[in-house]
Amino acid sequence: MTLRMWQVDAFASKPFEGNPAAIVPLENWLDAGLMQRIANENNLAETAFLVRKSPGQYVLRWFTPESEVDLCGHATLATAWLVFEELDSELKSVSFETRSGTLTVERARDGRNTMSLPSDVVAPFEAPHDFANAVGIAFGVEAPSELHKGRYLLGVWDDAASVRAIKGPGDIAGLLRSVNQWGFIATAKGDGDLDFVSRFFAPDKGVPEDPVTGSAHCALTPFWAKRLGKKTLRARQVSPRGGDLVCTDAGQQTILAGPCALYMRAEIDV
């Protein structure tokens, strides 16, 4: 069986930036085990699979190299780019049925398509004794000054330089397992013209560090919008690849905008 596949860099104005996602359009669903093996072979943060239901409506699923996940923002934005540019160029918007409900992406004239995702409001996390210090040691920086919890754990540092200085995931996976979590957001108030910066780590999902994470910004946007008293914010995920986002707090929804860049068209034989 031969399948078409695209690789698209999301939140990127040109290739080699942002977060790459592989996208595989299907006529009908494959066995979940086969989709997982394809995602593992691609070895990207996410591989997206979609099946068309009707004009402008698709069912969308996301797989990391290790497992299927409930929400992936960058692969949704990349999939919408593919639909708009190469699968159904007449569309002005597209909706995806997913594990996290129906997600909608609106086409923009400037190429910065806008994506609506469910917001993730965090609450203060009552961490085990010395947990914050252990997080700092794992990352090779000082301890975060605050810890919060939503879909992921969120650590707040006092300055953007500390988040930029994180050396890598270290043993963050073990710490996350100890509190029954698998994803960690590191964030701080922004520098320059940025409202906030962030990084994201999910080693147990096969993603030691994610370049740009849409789902993390579903927590970061309402968090920083409330703290800074702003509805629309400029953000950068300061991973080694890096990526820029414009984020809008719309209450129960978080609106993310960003460009995408095509890297590869391919065929896979399975």
TORTORFI-209729 format. One record per residue (C-alpha): residue number from 0; residue in one letter; x, y, z. Coordinates in Angstrom, 1 decimal, always signed. Layout:
! TORTORFI-209729
    nr   rest       c1       c2       c3
   NUM      A        X        Y        Z
...
//
This chain:
! TORTORFI-209729
    nr   rest       c1       c2       c3
     0      M     +0.0     +0.0     +0.0
     1      T     +1.3     +3.4     -1.0
     2      L     +0.4     +6.5     +1.0
     3      R     +1.1    +10.2     +0.3
     4      M     +2.8    +12.1     +3.0
     5      W     +3.8    +15.7     +3.5
     6      Q     +6.1    +17.2     +6.1
     7      V     +5.3    +20.8     +7.1
     8      D     +7.0    +23.2     +9.5
     9      A     +4.4    +24.9    +11.6
    10      F     +4.8    +28.3    +13.2
    11      A     +7.6    +28.8    +10.6
    12      S     +8.0    +31.3     +7.8
    13      K    +10.6    +29.1     +6.1
    14      P    +11.8    +25.5     +6.3
    15      F    +14.0    +24.5     +9.2
    16      E    +12.2    +26.7    +11.7
    17      G     +9.1    +26.0    +13.9
    18      N     +7.8    +22.5    +14.6
    19      P     +7.8    +19.8    +11.9
    20      A     +4.7    +17.6    +11.5
    21      A     +4.1    +14.7     +9.1
    22      I     +0.7    +14.6     +7.6
    23      V     -0.9    +11.5     +6.0
    24      P     -4.3    +11.8     +4.3
    25      L     -6.3     +8.6     +4.2
    26      E     -9.4     +7.4     +2.4
    27      N    -10.2     +5.2     +5.4
    28      W     -8.6     +4.6     +8.8
    29      L     -5.7     +2.3     +9.1
    30      D     -5.1     +0.0    +12.0
    31      A     -4.0     +2.1    +15.0
    32      G     -0.9     -0.1    +15.4
    33      L     +0.2     +0.7    +11.8
    34      M     -0.4     +4.4    +12.3
    35      Q     +1.7     +4.2    +15.4
    36      R     +4.5     +2.4    +13.5
    37      I     +4.5     +5.1    +10.8
    38      A     +4.7     +7.8    +13.5
    39      N     +7.6     +6.0    +15.1
    40      E     +9.4     +5.7    +11.7
    41      N     +8.9     +9.4    +11.1
    42      N    +10.4    +10.2    +14.5
    43      L     +8.8    +13.6    +14.6
    44      A     +7.0    +15.1    +17.5
    45      E     +3.7    +14.3    +15.8
    46      T     +2.4    +12.5    +12.7
    47      A     -1.2    +13.5    +11.8
    48      F     -3.7    +11.3    +10.0
    49      L     -6.9    +12.7     +8.5
    50      V    -10.0    +11.3     +6.8
    51      R    -12.3    +13.5     +4.9
    52      K    -16.0    +13.4     +6.0
    53      S    -17.5    +16.2     +3.8
    54      P    -16.3    +19.4     +2.2
    55      G    -14.4    +21.4     +4.8
    56      Q    -14.8    +18.7     +7.5
    57      Y    -12.2    +16.0     +8.4
    58      V    -11.5    +13.6    +11.3
    59      L     -8.0    +14.1    +12.6
    60      R     -5.7    +12.0    +14.8
    61      W     -2.2    +12.7    +16.1
    62      F     +0.6    +10.2    +17.1
    63      T     +3.9    +10.9    +18.7
    64      P     +6.7     +8.3    +18.2
    65      E     +5.3     +6.5    +21.3
    66      S     +1.5     +7.0    +21.5
    67      E     -1.6     +8.6    +20.2
    68      V     -2.3    +12.0    +22.0
    69      D     -5.5    +14.0    +22.7
    70      L     -4.4    +17.3    +21.4
    71      C     -1.6    +18.7    +19.1
    72      G     -1.8    +22.3    +18.0
    73      H     +1.2    +22.5    +15.6
    74      A     +0.2    +19.4    +13.6
    75      T     -3.4    +20.8    +13.4
    76      L     -2.1    +24.1    +11.9
    77      A     +0.2    +22.1     +9.5
    78      T     -2.7    +19.9     +8.5
    79      A     -4.9    +22.9     +7.8
    80      W     -2.1    +24.4     +5.7
    81      L     -2.1    +21.2     +3.6
    82      V     -5.8    +21.2     +3.2
    83      F     -5.9    +24.9     +2.1
    84      E     -2.9    +24.7     -0.2
    85      E     -3.0    +21.3     -1.8
    86      L     -6.1    +19.3     -0.9
    87      D     -9.0    +21.8     -1.1
    88      S     -7.8    +25.2     -2.2
    89      E    -11.3    +26.7     -2.4
    90      L    -11.8    +26.5     +1.4
    91      K    -11.7    +29.5     +3.6
    92      S    -12.0    +27.5     +6.8
    93      V    -11.7    +23.8     +7.8
    94      S    -12.9    +21.9    +10.9
    95      F    -11.4    +18.8    +12.4
    96      E    -13.2    +16.3    +14.6
    97      T    -10.7    +15.2    +17.2
    98      R    -10.4    +13.7    +20.7
    99      S    -10.5    +17.3    +22.0
   100      G    -13.7    +18.2    +20.2
   101      T    -14.1    +20.1    +16.9
   102      L    -11.1    +22.3    +16.1
   103      T    -11.4    +25.1    +13.5
   104      V     -8.7    +26.8    +11.4
   105      E     -9.5    +30.0     +9.5
   106      R     -7.5    +30.8     +6.4
   107      A     -5.7    +34.2     +6.4
   108      R     -4.5    +36.2     +3.4
   109      D     -1.1    +36.8     +5.0
   110      G     -0.5    +33.1     +5.5
   111      R     -0.8    +33.3     +9.3
   112      N     -3.8    +31.0     +9.6
   113      T     -5.7    +31.2    +12.9
   114      M     -6.5    +28.1    +14.9
   115      S     -9.1    +27.8    +17.7
   116      L     -8.2    +25.3    +20.5
   117      P     -9.8    +24.6    +23.9
   118      S     -8.2    +26.7    +26.7
   119      D     -6.4    +25.0    +29.5
   120      V     -6.7    +27.0    +32.7
   121      V     -4.0    +26.0    +35.2
   122      A     -4.1    +26.1    +39.0
   123      P     -1.3    +26.2    +41.6
   124      F     +0.3    +22.9    +42.0
   125      E     +1.0    +21.5    +45.5
   126      A     +4.3    +19.9    +44.8
   127      P     +6.1    +17.3    +46.9
   128      H     +8.8    +18.6    +49.2
   129      D    +11.8    +19.9    +47.2
   130      F    +10.2    +19.2    +43.9
   131      A    +10.9    +22.7    +42.5
   132      N    +14.6    +22.4    +43.4
   133      A    +14.7    +19.0    +41.7
   134      V    +13.2    +20.6    +38.5
   135      G    +15.9    +23.2    +38.5
   136      I    +18.6    +20.6    +38.9
   137      A    +17.1    +18.5    +36.0
   138      F    +17.2    +21.5    +33.7
   139      G    +20.5    +22.9    +34.8
   140      V    +19.1    +26.2    +36.0
   141      E    +17.7    +27.7    +39.2
   142      A    +14.4    +26.4    +40.5
   143      P    +11.2    +27.8    +39.1
   144      S     +9.5    +30.3    +41.4
   145      E     +6.0    +28.9    +40.8
   146      L     +4.5    +25.6    +39.8
   147      H     +1.0    +25.2    +38.3
   148      K     -0.9    +22.3    +36.8
   149      G     -3.4    +21.9    +34.0
   150      R     -3.0    +19.4    +31.2
   151      Y     +0.7    +19.7    +31.8
   152      L     +2.8    +20.9    +34.7
   153      L     +3.9    +24.5    +34.2
   154      G     +6.9    +26.1    +35.9
   155      V     +7.4    +29.9    +36.0
   156      W    +10.9    +31.4    +36.1
   157      D    +11.6    +35.0    +37.1
   158      D    +13.3    +35.9    +33.8
   159      A    +13.4    +34.8    +30.2
   160      A    +17.1    +34.2    +30.3
   161      S    +16.6    +31.3    +32.7
   162      V    +14.2    +29.6    +30.3
   163      R    +16.6    +30.2    +27.4
   164      A    +19.4    +28.7    +29.5
   165      I    +17.7    +25.3    +30.1
   166      K    +20.2    +22.7    +28.9
   167      G    +17.7    +20.0    +28.1
   168      P    +15.2    +17.6    +29.7
   169      G    +17.7    +16.0    +32.0
   170      D    +15.8    +13.7    +34.4
   171      I    +12.5    +15.7    +34.1
   172      A    +10.8    +12.5    +32.9
   173      G    +11.4    +10.7    +36.2
   174      L    +10.2    +13.7    +38.2
   175      L     +7.0    +13.9    +36.0
   176      R     +6.3    +10.2    +36.6
   177      S     +6.6    +10.7    +40.3
   178      V     +3.6    +13.1    +40.2
   179      N     +1.7    +11.1    +37.4
   180      Q     +2.4    +13.7    +34.7
   181      W     +4.2    +13.5    +31.3
   182      G     +4.5    +17.0    +30.0
   183      F     +6.3    +20.1    +31.4
   184      I     +6.1    +23.7    +30.3
   185      A     +8.8    +26.1    +31.3
   186      T     +7.9    +29.8    +30.9
   187      A     +8.8    +33.4    +31.9
   188      K     +7.8    +36.9    +31.1
   189      G     +9.2    +37.9    +27.7
   190      D    +12.1    +40.1    +26.8
   191      G    +12.3    +42.6    +24.0
   192      D     +8.9    +42.9    +22.3
   193      L     +7.7    +39.4    +23.5
   194      D     +5.0    +39.0    +26.1
   195      F     +6.3    +35.6    +27.2
   196      V     +8.7    +32.8    +26.3
   197      S     +8.4    +29.1    +26.8
   198      R     +9.8    +25.6    +26.3
   199      F     +8.1    +22.2    +26.4
   200      F     +9.4    +18.8    +27.4
   201      A     +7.6    +15.4    +27.1
   202      P    +10.3    +12.6    +27.1
   203      D     +7.9     +9.8    +28.0
   204      K     +6.0    +10.5    +24.7
   205      G     +9.2    +10.3    +22.7
   206      V     +9.6    +14.1    +22.6
   207      P    +12.6    +15.1    +24.7
   208      E    +11.9    +18.8    +23.7
   209      D     +9.2    +19.9    +21.4
   210      P    +10.2    +22.8    +19.1
   211      V     +6.9    +24.7    +19.2
   212      T     +3.8    +23.4    +21.1
   213      G     +0.3    +24.6    +20.3
   214      S     -1.3    +22.7    +23.1
   215      A     +1.1    +24.2    +25.7
   216      H     +0.0    +27.7    +24.6
   217      C     -3.6    +26.8    +25.4
   218      A     -2.4    +27.0    +29.0
   219      L     +0.2    +29.8    +28.6
   220      T     -2.2    +32.2    +26.8
   221      P     -4.9    +32.5    +29.5
   222      F     -2.2    +32.4    +32.2
   223      W     -0.2    +35.3    +30.8
   224      A     -3.2    +37.1    +29.5
   225      K     -4.5    +37.4    +33.1
   226      R     -1.1    +38.2    +34.6
   227      L     -0.3    +40.9    +32.0
   228      G     -3.8    +42.2    +31.5
   229      K     -3.8    +41.7    +27.8
   230      K     -5.9    +39.6    +25.5
   231      T     -3.5    +39.3    +22.5
   232      L     +0.1    +38.4    +23.2
   233      R     +3.3    +37.9    +21.2
   234      A     +5.1    +34.7    +22.2
   235      R     +8.2    +32.7    +21.3
   236      Q     +9.0    +29.1    +22.1
   237      V    +12.7    +29.4    +22.7
   238      S    +13.7    +25.9    +21.8
   239      P    +16.8    +25.4    +19.7
   240      R    +14.7    +25.6    +16.5
   241      G    +12.3    +28.2    +17.9
   242      G     +9.0    +29.5    +16.7
   243      D     +6.8    +32.6    +17.0
   244      L     +3.1    +32.8    +17.8
   245      V     +0.4    +35.4    +18.2
   246      C     -1.9    +34.2    +20.9
   247      T     -5.4    +35.5    +21.8
   248      D     -7.3    +34.7    +25.0
   249      A    -10.9    +34.2    +24.0
   250      G    -12.2    +32.7    +27.2
   251      Q    -12.9    +29.0    +26.7
   252      Q    -10.9    +29.1    +23.5
   253      T     -7.4    +30.0    +22.7
   254      I     -6.7    +31.5    +19.3
   255      L     -3.2    +30.8    +17.8
   256      A     -1.9    +32.3    +14.6
   257      G     +1.2    +31.4    +12.7
   258      P     +2.6    +30.6     +9.2
   259      C     +3.6    +27.2     +7.9
   260      A     +6.4    +26.2     +5.5
   261      L     +6.4    +23.1     +3.3
   262      Y     +9.5    +21.0     +3.7
   263      M     +8.7    +17.7     +1.9
   264      R     +6.3    +15.8     -0.3
   265      A     +6.7    +12.0     -0.2
   266      E     +5.2     +8.6     -0.7
   267      I     +5.5     +5.8     +1.8
   268      D     +5.1     +2.1     +1.2
   269      V     +3.6     +0.1     +4.1
//
